[in-house]
């Protein structure tokens, strides 16, 4: 494999552009709600130790994703690149699991000295009669599962900013306005306060839609395109009391399903725990039609497929802390 500073094209070389991790604890969440789903998107078996994905171009400019089982090597490369250091990522041939045509994620850069990135042209004589469909990034233009998960990732990576916006909204509330409420009643099956929502700026076709960010979702090196690194731009509102007319019905359903994970563990990667300042942990959980992001010492935010672009805060009452700590205890963590 060759670095992107090579200027002489070699048809047999792969010019490495970026790399990402695909492990139970760190994977591009745009690909699925959990690790097996992300593996399925790449037609891979959910190997317990995970994979490293090396994205690059060959001498013809074709897009290729090389899958390796040397996860540590790829992790070191990503960490080096994130620190602004050079690192020649050259996996040993023995660690290569397979090479897949195309890229599963959008990449913002291209290799110098070779044609513009394009999918490989199928040659029946060398590739066999059956063509392999090249990988391609999920559609994130319209609100849906991919957008929803990317929005939750963006909130997790910018938690302080989002929490500060909600505090600012509360501080600007006029006298007699709706005060923050804790979970004190309502449906016994709910774990938090459903409240008025902000907006993730992600209505279908909205150019301010949330995008993937480099962080604990497994994306690395800063070369993965992120729709111009757009992030949710609406300020969430302070949650109202649970059971109020402004509570979204999807909140109780999502929290009930999250609680169900404690009795019936979900697939690996469905609940993930990552670093947060202080003694807290950041929780990311996904389920059918919903994504949750929370700090174990604070509130939670929910994004729902049925509520395009909305960010629904879940207030910290007597039930939410226990749910978050239980999810953290069962979550997978980056090694």
MOWO-V487987 format. One record per residue. SS is DSSP state (helix for helix, strand for strand, loop for the rest). PHI is phi in whole degrees, 0 to 359 (* if undefined). OMEGA is omega as a letter, one per 40 degrees, with the letter a starting at -180 (999 if undefined). Layout:
# MOWO-V487987
[[SS,PHI,OMEGA] [SS,PHI,OMEGA]]
This chain:
# MOWO-V487987
[[loop,*,a] [strand,233,i] [loop,282,a] [loop,283,i] [loop,273,i] [loop,290,a] [loop,247,i] [loop,259,a] [loop,287,i] [loop,233,a] [loop,302,a] [loop,269,a] [loop,269,i] [loop,251,i] [strand,271,a] [strand,289,i] [strand,254,a] [strand,196,i] [strand,210,i] [strand,220,i] [strand,268,i] [strand,229,a] [loop,228,i] [loop,303,a] [loop,267,a] [loop,219,i] [loop,207,i] [loop,295,a] [helix,296,i] [helix,299,a] [helix,277,a] [loop,172,a] [loop,288,a] [loop,209,a] [helix,297,i] [helix,302,i] [helix,294,i] [helix,295,i] [helix,296,a] [helix,299,i] [helix,296,i] [loop,254,i] [loop,60,i] [loop,244,i] [loop,286,a] [loop,284,i] [loop,303,a] [loop,301,a] [loop,280,i] [loop,88,a] [strand,225,i] [strand,247,i] [strand,249,i] [strand,252,a] [strand,256,a] [strand,197,i] [strand,233,i] [loop,271,a] [loop,296,i] [loop,272,a] [loop,91,a] [strand,292,i] [strand,281,i] [strand,220,i] [strand,243,i] [strand,265,a] [strand,263,a] [strand,236,i] [loop,260,i] [loop,273,a] [helix,295,a] [helix,298,i] [helix,299,a] [helix,294,i] [helix,297,i] [helix,296,i] [helix,298,a] [helix,298,i] [helix,298,i] [helix,295,i] [helix,298,a] [helix,296,i] [loop,269,i] [loop,79,a] [loop,260,i] [loop,282,i] [loop,207,i] [loop,272,a] [loop,278,a] [loop,225,i] [loop,299,i] [loop,294,a] [helix,304,a] [helix,290,a] [helix,269,a] [strand,283,i] [strand,276,i] [strand,192,i] [strand,239,a] [strand,251,i] [strand,291,i] [strand,88,i] [loop,235,i] [loop,280,a] [loop,229,i] [loop,287,a] [strand,241,a] [loop,271,a] [loop,239,i] [loop,219,a] [loop,285,i] [loop,282,i] [loop,79,i] [loop,228,i] [loop,300,i] [loop,301,a] [loop,304,i] [strand,204,i] [loop,288,i] [loop,299,i] [loop,274,a] [loop,288,i] [loop,244,a] [helix,304,a] [helix,290,a] [helix,255,a] [helix,257,a] [loop,92,a] [loop,291,a] [loop,274,a] [loop,281,i] [loop,269,a] [loop,292,a] [loop,297,i] [strand,295,i] [loop,211,a] [loop,295,i] [loop,299,i] [loop,286,i] [loop,244,a] [loop,285,a] [loop,252,a] [loop,296,i] [loop,183,a] [helix,305,a] [helix,296,i] [helix,298,a] [helix,299,a] [helix,292,i] [helix,296,i] [helix,297,i] [helix,295,i] [helix,297,a] [helix,296,i] [helix,296,i] [helix,299,a] [helix,283,a] [loop,233,a] [helix,305,a] [helix,301,i] [helix,294,a] [helix,294,i] [helix,295,i] [helix,296,i] [helix,297,a] [helix,292,i] [helix,296,i] [helix,296,i] [helix,299,a] [helix,292,a] [helix,296,a] [loop,273,i] [loop,295,i] [loop,294,i] [loop,306,a] [loop,87,i] [loop,284,a] [loop,286,i] [loop,273,i] [loop,298,a] [loop,238,i] [loop,262,a] [loop,287,a] [loop,230,a] [loop,188,a] [loop,80,a] [loop,299,a] [loop,293,a] [loop,273,a] [loop,260,a] [loop,250,a] [loop,200,a] [strand,262,i] [strand,273,a] [strand,223,i] [strand,299,a] [strand,256,i] [strand,268,i] [strand,230,i] [loop,273,i] [loop,61,a] [loop,236,i] [loop,298,a] [loop,306,i] [loop,83,a] [loop,283,a] [loop,287,i] [loop,262,a] [loop,295,i] [loop,293,a] [loop,227,i] [loop,293,i] [loop,231,i] [loop,285,a] [loop,180,a] [loop,282,i] [loop,276,i] [loop,100,a] [strand,279,a] [loop,226,i] [loop,65,i] [loop,76,a] [loop,259,i] [strand,282,a] [loop,294,a] [loop,228,a] [loop,48,a] [loop,63,i] [loop,55,i] [loop,288,i] [loop,227,i] [loop,305,a] [loop,240,i] [loop,261,i] [loop,272,i] [loop,291,i] [loop,270,i] [loop,298,a] [loop,295,i] [loop,277,i] [loop,296,i] [loop,302,i] [loop,88,i] [loop,288,a] [loop,294,a] [loop,273,a] [loop,291,i] [loop,281,a] [helix,298,a] [helix,291,a] [helix,296,a] [helix,297,i] [helix,298,a] [helix,296,a] [helix,293,i] [helix,295,i] [helix,292,i] [helix,297,i] [helix,294,i] [helix,298,i] [helix,298,a] [helix,292,i] [helix,265,a] [loop,230,a] [loop,306,a] [loop,279,i] [loop,300,i] [loop,305,i] [loop,90,i] [loop,292,i] [strand,234,a] [strand,232,i] [strand,237,i] [strand,222,a] [strand,295,i] [loop,218,a] [loop,302,a] [loop,74,a] [loop,264,a] [loop,275,i] [strand,231,i] [strand,266,a] [strand,253,i] [strand,237,i] [strand,226,i] [strand,229,i] [strand,206,a] [loop,299,i] [loop,86,a] [strand,212,i] [strand,224,a] [strand,240,i] [strand,226,a] [strand,203,i] [strand,255,a] [loop,295,i] [loop,253,a] [loop,215,a] [loop,272,i] [strand,228,i] [strand,234,i] [strand,240,i] [strand,238,a] [strand,236,i] [loop,300,a] [loop,279,i] [loop,233,a] [loop,306,i] [loop,76,a] [strand,271,i] [strand,245,a] [strand,257,i] [strand,282,i] [strand,243,a] [strand,293,a] [loop,274,i] [loop,246,a] [loop,288,a] [loop,263,a] [helix,301,a] [helix,304,i] [helix,295,i] [helix,298,a] [helix,296,i] [helix,294,i] [helix,292,i] [helix,296,i] [helix,296,a] [helix,295,a] [helix,263,a] [loop,288,i] [strand,275,a] [strand,237,i] [loop,298,a] [loop,278,999]]
